[in-house]
Amino acid sequence: MHEDNHFEDLPTGGDLDLEARQALRRVDGLTTELADVTDAEYRQLRLERVVLVGVWTEGTVVDAENSLSELAALAETAGSEVLDGMLQRRSKPDAGTYIGSGKVEELKDVVEALGADTVICDGELSPGQLRTLEKEVNVKVVDRTALILDIFAQHAKSREGKAQVELAQLQYLLPRLRGWGDAMSRQAGGRAGGASGGVGLRGPGETKLETDRRRINTRIAKLRKDLSRMKTSRDTKRSDRTRHEVPAVVIAGYTNAGKSSLLNRLTGAGILVQDALFATLDTTTRRTQTSDGREYTLSDTVGFVRHLPHQLVEAFRSTLEEVADADLVLHVIDGDHPDPASQVAAVREVFSEVDAQNVPELLIVNKVDAVSAETLLRLHSDWPDAAFVSAATGEGIDKLQERIEQALPRPQVTLTVSLPYDRGDLESRVRTHGEVVSVEHTGEGTVMTAAVGPALASELEPYTTTS
């Protein structure tokens, strides 16, 4: 923030969030996890020392390396130490082990040599691939989807955010129960238990797999019901803003592109800013004004990523609908990233999934203070209509605010009204939500000529005048 900004010396909500998050650290050697890791209840992610594995099926080697670098950043965000990374060129992932039997042996040697306890695959593994690969390398195997879900679980703060993450985790877990070993097929009790059954030991006759699946389905149904109620509450707030004709602007973009920093810079919101992936999961909305006094809301949203798990898109659909219902989307791009074009494509893919592809979009290339002159020239060539800013230094922010004001929807109805002095509430709303052309104070009241939205125009109709 600028030195003269009065937010500078005060601890913000973001500072406190960051302090709390950094105060929590995993402690090695403290665990009560059962030895039988096939039990779903005790299958916890253990992400201390990891080896990354990727399959390069299309694109250039630079694309494949960028994807593995992003996986490394995700792993570090989850609290792990990345020891090594391996890439394999294949036409498609191996159906049995993801990387093929020869590469599995090589991976096993690397894991043993480095003392790794986890392998993370840069893709979504089927239950069979997960089971086979884990059996072969003899350490925990995690795929990209499970890793992202783990990060979301660590960072969710609000009740709605936690419910959305849990729903996504359970949807991911459900089809993979069978892939986690023979323990899932044991009987829970009943006559099927044979000689071990008997009086006092008979149960419902379900296998552990069936019991867990039933419990998960019950929990999923409850979470969906809870999220539906929360969505109703958000819709009510949104309709209230619409009724008062307050334009909505949403900041969206790839994770760690600087969306929260930009919101802080534009509004002084004081929300958490961290150089980590998915630091923001809960939507933050602030009211602000244009230079001519028009109010609008500015919302920070969850960041996107390549191959965002479909479970997360589905679980966060109600939150992502904020983008679809916006009057303007500020699409923030990380100018310092080695491949920003692929990030833009990934974000727009999510836009299409939530029916937001037709919302007016303003591209914003952020972090221009960190890029070279040559890179900046290329970015200007790629996106000539974009706004170029640095949320960290404030460079380009004034021009960005002008671009936002120009892109906001303007009031459509121009009228002249004579408002009695006891209707100061209407005069205030005209000044806040409309564009005032002229004001004159007379003996009967305030005569105003202004452009306003249709809803406010209908309320002002009894006071309209032709003079």
RATA-V515282 format. One record per backbone hydrogen bond with DSSP energy under -1.0 kcal/mol. CO is the residue of the C=O (numbers start at 1). NH is the residue of the N-H. E is the energy in kcal/mol with one decimal. If there is no record, write none. Layout:
CO,NH,E / CO,NH,E
This chain:
2,5,-1.5 / 5,8,-1.7 / 12,16,-2.0 / 13,17,-2.5 / 14,18,-2.6 / 15,19,-2.4 / 16,20,-2.4 / 17,21,-2.6 / 18,22,-2.5 / 19,23,-1.1 / 27,30,-1.1 / 35,37,-1.5 / 36,39,-1.4 / 42,44,-1.7 / 48,81,-2.9 / 49,117,-2.3 / 49,118,-1.4 / 50,83,-3.1 / 51,120,-2.4 / 52,86,-2.3 / 53,122,-2.8 / 54,88,-2.0 / 56,90,-1.7 / 60,64,-1.8 / 61,65,-2.5 / 62,66,-2.5 / 63,67,-2.1 / 64,68,-2.0 / 65,69,-2.4 / 66,70,-2.2 / 67,71,-1.9 / 68,72,-2.1 / 69,73,-2.1 / 70,74,-2.3 / 71,75,-2.6 / 72,76,-2.4 / 73,77,-2.2 / 74,78,-1.7 / 75,80,-1.9 / 76,79,-1.2 / 81,50,-2.7 / 84,52,-2.8 / 86,54,-2.7 / 88,56,-3.3 / 94,98,-1.6 / 97,99,-1.4 / 98,94,-1.6 / 100,104,-1.8 / 101,105,-1.6 / 102,106,-1.5 / 103,107,-2.8 / 104,108,-2.6 / 105,109,-2.0 / 106,110,-2.1 / 107,111,-2.6 / 108,112,-2.3 / 109,113,-2.5 / 110,114,-2.3 / 111,115,-1.2 / 111,116,-1.7 / 117,140,-1.2 / 118,51,-1.9 / 119,142,-3.1 / 120,53,-2.4 / 121,123,-1.9 / 123,144,-1.9 / 126,130,-2.6 / 127,131,-2.3 / 128,132,-2.6 / 129,133,-2.6 / 130,134,-1.9 / 131,135,-1.9 / 132,136,-2.1 / 133,137,-2.4 / 134,138,-1.5 / 140,119,-2.5 / 142,121,-2.5 / 143,147,-2.0 / 144,148,-2.3 / 145,149,-2.4 / 146,150,-1.9 / 147,151,-2.0 / 148,152,-2.4 / 149,153,-2.2 / 150,154,-1.8 / 151,155,-1.9 / 152,156,-1.9 / 158,162,-2.5 / 159,163,-1.9 / 160,164,-2.6 / 161,165,-2.2 / 162,166,-2.4 / 163,167,-2.3 / 164,168,-2.1 / 165,169,-2.5 / 166,170,-2.5 / 167,171,-2.3 / 168,172,-1.9 / 169,173,-2.4 / 170,174,-2.4 / 173,176,-1.6 / 174,177,-1.1 / 177,180,-1.6 / 181,184,-1.1 / 182,185,-1.9 / 183,186,-1.2 / 184,209,-2.6 / 186,208,-2.3 / 190,193,-1.9 / 191,194,-2.3 / 193,196,-1.3 / 194,197,-1.9 / 198,201,-2.2 / 206,188,-2.9 / 207,211,-2.4 / 208,212,-2.8 / 209,213,-2.4 / 210,214,-2.3 / 211,215,-2.4 / 212,216,-2.6 / 213,217,-2.4 / 214,218,-2.1 / 215,219,-2.1 / 216,220,-2.8 / 217,221,-2.1 / 218,222,-1.9 / 219,223,-2.6 / 220,224,-2.5 / 221,225,-1.7 / 222,226,-2.4 / 223,227,-2.8 / 224,228,-1.8 / 225,229,-1.7 / 226,230,-2.0 / 227,231,-2.4 / 228,232,-1.8 / 229,233,-1.6 / 230,234,-2.1 / 231,235,-2.9 / 232,236,-1.9 / 233,237,-1.8 / 234,238,-2.6 / 235,239,-2.6 / 236,240,-1.8 / 237,241,-1.9 / 238,242,-2.2 / 239,243,-2.7 / 240,244,-1.6 / 241,246,-2.5 / 242,245,-1.6 / 247,297,-2.7 / 248,327,-2.6 / 248,328,-1.3 / 249,299,-2.3 / 250,330,-3.3 / 251,301,-1.3 / 252,332,-3.0 / 253,304,-1.9 / 254,257,-1.3 / 258,262,-1.8 / 259,263,-2.2 / 260,264,-2.5 / 261,265,-2.3 / 262,266,-2.3 / 263,267,-2.3 / 264,268,-2.6 / 270,14,-3.5 / 274,276,-2.4 / 284,300,-2.8 / 286,298,-3.0 / 288,296,-2.4 / 290,293,-1.7 / 294,290,-2.5 / 296,288,-2.7 / 297,249,-2.8 / 298,286,-2.5 / 299,251,-3.6 / 300,284,-1.3 / 304,255,-3.0 / 305,308,-1.0 / 309,313,-1.8 / 310,314,-2.3 / 311,315,-2.6 / 312,316,-3.0 / 314,317,-1.0 / 316,320,-3.0 / 317,321,-1.6 / 319,322,-1.7 / 320,323,-1.6 / 321,325,-2.1 / 323,326,-1.2 / 328,250,-2.4 / 329,362,-3.0 / 330,252,-2.3 / 331,364,-2.9 / 333,335,-1.1 / 333,366,-3.1 / 334,337,-1.6 / 339,343,-1.0 / 340,344,-2.2 / 341,345,-2.1 / 342,346,-2.1 / 343,347,-2.3 / 344,348,-2.4 / 345,349,-1.6 / 346,350,-1.4 / 347,351,-2.2 / 348,352,-1.9 / 349,353,-1.3 / 350,354,-1.3 / 351,356,-3.2 / 352,355,-1.1 / 356,359,-1.3 / 360,329,-2.7 / 362,331,-1.7 / 363,387,-2.7 / 364,333,-3.4 / 365,389,-2.6 / 366,335,-1.9 / 367,370,-1.8 / 372,376,-2.4 / 373,377,-1.9 / 374,378,-1.8 / 375,379,-2.5 / 376,380,-2.2 / 377,381,-1.7 / 378,382,-2.4 / 379,383,-2.7 / 383,386,-1.5 / 387,365,-2.7 / 389,368,-1.7 / 390,394,-2.7 / 394,397,-1.6 / 395,390,-2.2 / 396,400,-2.0 / 397,401,-2.5 / 398,402,-1.7 / 399,403,-2.1 / 400,404,-2.5 / 401,405,-2.3 / 402,406,-2.1 / 403,407,-1.8 / 404,408,-1.5 / 413,452,-3.3 / 415,450,-2.5 / 416,465,-2.7 / 417,448,-2.7 / 419,446,-2.9 / 420,423,-2.0 / 423,427,-1.6 / 424,428,-2.4 / 425,429,-1.9 / 426,430,-2.3 / 427,431,-2.1 / 428,432,-2.1 / 429,433,-3.1 / 430,434,-1.6 / 432,295,-1.4 / 435,451,-2.3 / 438,449,-2.2 / 440,447,-3.4 / 445,442,-3.0 / 446,419,-3.0 / 447,440,-2.4 / 448,417,-2.9 / 449,437,-3.3 / 449,438,-1.7 / 450,415,-2.6 / 451,435,-2.6 / 452,413,-3.1 / 453,457,-2.4 / 454,458,-1.8 / 455,459,-1.2 / 456,460,-1.7 / 460,463,-2.1 / 461,464,-1.6 / 463,418,-2.8
